[in-house]
Amino acid sequence: MSRKPIIAVLGGGAWGTALGSMAARNDNEVRLYARDAATVDSINGSHRNEAYLPGIDLHPGLTASTSARKVLAGSDLILCVIPAQALAGAIHELKNSIPPAAPLVICAKGIERKSGLLMSHLVAAIMPGHDLGALSGPSFASDVARGLPTAVTVAAQRHALADRIAVTLSGPTFRCYSTDDLTGVEIGGALKNVLAIAAGAAIGRGYGASAQAALVTRGFVELRRIGQALGARPETIMGLSGLGDLMLTCSTPQSRNYSYGLALGRGEDLTGRPLAEGVATAAIAAELAARNNVEAPIIGAVAQILDRHITIDEAMEALLSRPLKNED
């Protein structure tokens, strides 16, 4: 009888905890690394992570530790759920503890602001030759932790590896589709966060649902264009990790990025709000579009608003006064 796969989860926030609990529910041995001792004690003692997933019971098979070395030892698969802007530092710190044969699946969405690199390119530069993947799609941590039906995309440079990861992670309520379009999956996950800020800001400012729908639809055109320029396949952008994730993230305050945009539009104090990855991604996304000669006025407007170069009203006026053109 073969042993259960050993899955290491790096990150004790909402998404890392939810993925860890889901993977344990799907009959894997799952160990989670978190820096915060109180989080570790709570997961091991009461099978809860009240700080990030209040009121949700976690699978008792999920164990946690403040020792990354212990969590990573002997692992068959690693789910890296470290925020995009902190990923490089964390991988530098942990790389000597990562088993060479254990694929590392990036579960954070974003583009590193400092380098302009997608997460897989960033990790590949630190750990050349290591098997890498990405997991992305329309999914809220609380839904996954509760065992509600969810479908995502798993990508790797080799389709056989993506298939293997998808089989390992899939279960009765968590379905993984596989692809070898790693760039497509990552770019969709990163850019939808920026567009969710735009959608939230439109509602917060009182522009109405029609404006929100227009921003999301035309924003998706920008996402598709940038993805194409970077080599993403159209079917990936139209799939779960592109259009699917965009639809979810731009539609509800449960999304941190939409919620951030909502508060921005209402003129609320933004200090101390939960991490919204689109805030860090917006400027570099606009830069990537310009570098690849891609017209992306909505992404550019979000970047300028966040950098306080223009107001939301000025951005909307500029978007509406652009020359008329055919829809594409």
C-alpha positions in Angstrom: 0.0 0.0 0.0 1.5 3.3 -1.1 1.8 6.1 1.5 -0.1 9.4 1.3 1.5 12.2 -0.5 3.2 14.7 1.8 2.2 18.3 1.0 4.0 21.3 2.6 2.1 24.6 2.7 4.2 27.8 3.1 2.0 30.5 4.6 -0.5 30.6 7.5 -2.9 33.2 6.2 -6.4 32.6 5.0 -5.5 31.1 1.6 -2.7 28.9 2.8 -4.8 27.6 5.7 -7.8 26.9 3.4 -5.6 25.1 0.8 -4.0 23.1 3.6 -7.3 22.0 5.1 -8.6 21.2 1.6 -5.6 19.1 0.8 -5.9 17.2 4.1 -9.5 16.6 3.4 -8.5 15.0 0.1 -6.5 12.4 1.9 -3.0 13.9 1.9 -0.6 14.3 4.7 -0.4 18.1 5.0 2.0 20.3 7.1 1.7 24.0 7.2 4.5 26.5 8.0 3.5 29.8 9.7 5.7 32.4 11.4 3.1 33.2 14.0 3.2 30.8 17.0 -0.4 31.7 18.0 -1.6 30.6 14.5 0.3 27.4 14.8 -1.0 26.6 18.3 -4.6 27.4 17.2 -4.4 25.1 14.1 -2.9 22.2 16.1 -5.0 22.7 19.2 -8.5 23.7 18.1 -8.3 23.1 14.3 -9.1 26.8 13.8 -7.4 29.9 12.4 -9.6 32.5 14.0 -7.3 35.4 12.8 -7.9 34.6 9.1 -10.8 32.2 8.9 -13.0 32.9 11.9 -15.7 30.3 12.7 -14.4 27.7 10.3 -13.4 24.2 11.4 -10.3 23.0 9.7 -9.6 19.3 8.8 -7.9 17.7 11.9 -5.3 16.1 9.6 -3.7 19.6 9.0 -0.8 20.2 11.3 1.3 23.4 11.6 4.7 24.4 12.7 6.9 27.5 13.0 9.8 25.4 11.6 10.0 25.6 7.8 12.7 23.0 7.8 10.4 20.4 9.6 7.4 21.3 7.3 9.5 20.9 4.1 11.4 17.7 5.1 10.4 14.8 2.9 7.6 16.7 1.1 6.4 15.5 -2.3 4.6 18.8 -3.2 4.9 22.4 -1.9 2.1 24.9 -2.0 3.8 28.4 -1.8 1.2 30.8 -0.4 3.5 33.7 0.4 2.4 37.2 -0.8 3.9 38.2 -4.2 5.9 41.1 -2.9 7.5 39.0 -0.1 8.1 35.9 -2.2 11.7 36.5 -3.4 13.0 37.1 0.2 11.2 34.0 1.5 12.5 31.7 -1.3 16.0 32.9 -0.7 15.6 32.1 3.0 14.0 28.7 2.4 15.6 27.3 -0.7 18.1 25.2 1.1 15.3 23.4 2.9 13.2 22.7 -0.2 13.6 19.1 -1.4 14.9 19.1 -5.0 12.3 16.7 -6.3 9.3 18.4 -4.8 7.5 20.7 -7.3 6.8 24.1 -5.9 3.3 25.4 -6.8 2.9 29.2 -6.5 -0.5 30.1 -5.1 0.0 33.9 -4.7 -1.2 36.2 -7.5 0.8 39.2 -8.6 3.8 40.7 -10.4 6.9 41.7 -8.3 7.0 45.4 -8.3 10.7 45.7 -8.0 11.7 43.4 -10.9 8.5 43.3 -13.1 8.7 39.5 -13.0 5.9 37.0 -12.8 6.1 34.8 -9.7 7.4 31.7 -11.6 10.1 33.7 -13.3 11.1 35.2 -10.0 11.4 31.8 -8.3 13.2 30.3 -11.4 15.9 32.9 -11.1 16.5 31.9 -7.5 16.1 28.2 -8.0 17.0 27.4 -11.6 15.9 24.0 -12.8 13.4 23.4 -10.0 9.9 22.2 -11.1 7.5 25.0 -10.7 3.7 25.4 -11.1 0.9 27.9 -10.3 -2.6 27.5 -9.0 -5.1 30.2 -9.8 -8.8 30.6 -10.4 -12.1 31.9 -9.0 -11.8 30.9 -5.4 -12.4 32.5 -2.0 -10.4 31.1 0.9 -13.5 30.8 3.1 -15.4 28.8 0.5 -12.5 26.4 0.0 -12.0 26.0 3.8 -15.7 25.2 4.2 -15.6 22.6 1.4 -17.8 24.5 -1.0 -17.6 23.5 -4.7 -14.6 25.3 -6.3 -12.8 24.9 -9.6 -9.3 26.3 -10.4 -6.5 25.9 -12.9 -3.1 24.3 -12.2 -0.3 25.2 -14.5 3.2 23.9 -15.0 5.7 24.1 -17.9 5.2 20.4 -18.5 1.7 19.3 -19.0 2.4 15.9 -17.4 3.5 17.7 -14.2 0.4 19.9 -14.2 -1.7 16.8 -14.6 0.0 15.2 -11.7 -0.4 18.2 -9.4 -4.1 18.5 -10.4 -4.7 14.8 -9.5 -3.0 15.2 -6.1 -5.0 18.3 -5.2 -8.4 17.5 -6.6 -11.2 16.1 -4.5 -15.0 15.9 -4.2 -15.4 19.7 -3.9 -12.2 21.0 -5.3 -11.6 20.4 -9.0 -8.4 21.3 -10.8 -8.0 21.7 -14.5 -4.5 21.5 -15.9 -2.5 23.4 -18.5 1.1 24.0 -19.5 0.3 27.7 -20.1 2.0 28.9 -16.9 2.3 32.5 -18.2 -1.4 32.7 -19.0 -2.5 31.5 -15.6 -0.2 33.9 -13.8 -1.0 37.0 -15.8 -4.7 36.4 -15.4 -4.4 36.1 -11.7 -2.2 39.2 -11.4 -4.1 41.6 -13.6 -7.6 40.8 -12.4 -6.7 42.2 -9.0 -6.0 45.6 -10.6 -9.3 45.6 -12.5 -11.2 44.6 -9.3 -9.9 47.8 -7.7 -11.3 49.8 -10.7 -14.7 47.9 -10.4 -14.9 48.6 -6.6 -13.9 52.2 -7.0 -16.7 52.8 -9.6 -19.3 51.5 -7.2 -17.9 53.3 -4.2 -17.8 56.6 -6.1 -21.5 56.1 -7.1 -21.0 55.6 -10.8 -23.4 52.7 -10.9 -23.5 49.1 -12.2 -23.4 50.1 -15.8 -20.1 51.8 -15.3 -18.8 48.8 -13.3 -19.8 46.4 -16.1 -18.1 48.6 -18.8 -14.9 48.8 -16.8 -14.7 45.1 -16.2 -15.5 44.3 -19.8 -13.0 46.7 -21.3 -10.5 45.8 -18.6 -10.7 42.2 -19.7 -9.7 43.4 -23.2 -6.6 44.9 -21.7 -5.9 41.7 -19.7 -6.2 39.7 -22.9 -3.9 42.0 -24.9 -1.2 42.0 -22.2 -1.5 38.3 -21.9 -1.1 37.8 -25.6 1.9 40.1 -25.7 3.6 38.0 -23.0 2.8 34.7 -24.8 -0.4 33.6 -23.0 -2.9 31.4 -24.9 -6.4 32.9 -25.6 -8.1 29.8 -24.1 -6.3 30.3 -20.9 -7.3 33.9 -20.6 -10.9 32.9 -21.4 -10.8 30.2 -18.7 -11.0 29.9 -14.9 -7.7 31.7 -14.2 -8.6 34.6 -16.5 -12.2 35.5 -17.1 -13.5 33.2 -14.3 -11.3 34.9 -11.7 -12.1 38.3 -13.0 -15.8 37.7 -12.7 -15.6 36.7 -9.1 -13.1 39.3 -8.0 -14.9 42.2 -9.5 -18.3 41.3 -8.2 -18.3 41.2 -4.4 -16.8 43.0 -1.3 -15.6 39.5 -0.2 -12.7 40.2 -2.6 -10.0 42.2 -0.9 -9.2 44.1 -4.1 -12.8 45.0 -4.9 -13.3 46.0 -1.2 -10.2 48.2 -1.4 -11.6 49.9 -4.5 -14.9 50.3 -2.8 -13.3 52.1 0.1 -11.1 54.2 -2.2 -14.2 55.3 -4.1 -16.0 56.2 -0.9 -13.1 58.3 0.3 -12.5 56.1 3.4 -9.3 55.8 5.3 -7.3 53.0 3.7 -4.6 52.6 6.4 -4.6 49.2 8.1 -6.8 47.5 5.5 -6.1 43.8 4.6 -3.5 43.2 1.9 -4.9 44.0 -1.6 -2.3 42.6 -4.0 -3.6 44.8 -6.9 -2.3 47.9 -5.1 1.3 46.6 -5.5 0.7 45.2 -9.0 -1.0 48.2 -10.7 2.1 50.3 -11.4 4.2 47.5 -12.8 1.2 46.2 -14.8 0.9 49.6 -16.4 4.6 49.6 -17.1 4.4 46.1 -18.6 1.6 47.2 -20.9 3.6 50.3 -22.1 6.8 48.2 -22.5 4.9 45.8 -24.8 3.1 48.6 -26.7 -0.3 47.5 -25.4 -3.1 50.0 -24.9 -4.3 49.6 -21.3 -6.0 52.9 -20.2 -8.0 51.3 -17.3 -5.0 49.6 -15.8 -3.0 52.8 -16.3 -5.7 54.9 -14.6 -5.8 52.6 -11.6 -2.0 53.0 -11.2 -2.3 56.8 -11.4 -5.1 56.9 -8.9 -3.2 54.8 -6.4 -0.1 56.9 -6.9 -2.4 60.0 -6.3 -1.5 61.5 -9.6 -5.2 61.9 -10.6 -8.5 61.5 -8.8 -11.2 58.9 -9.6 -13.4 61.6 -11.3 -10.5 62.8 -13.4 -9.7 59.2 -14.4 -13.3 58.5 -15.4 -13.5 61.8 -17.4 -10.3 60.8 -19.2 -11.6 57.3 -20.1 -14.9 58.7 -21.4 -13.3 61.3 -23.5 -11.0 58.9 -25.3 -11.5 58.9 -29.2 -14.3 56.7 -30.3 -13.3 53.4 -31.9 -14.5 50.0 -33.0 -14.9 47.4 -30.3 -12.2 44.7 -30.3 
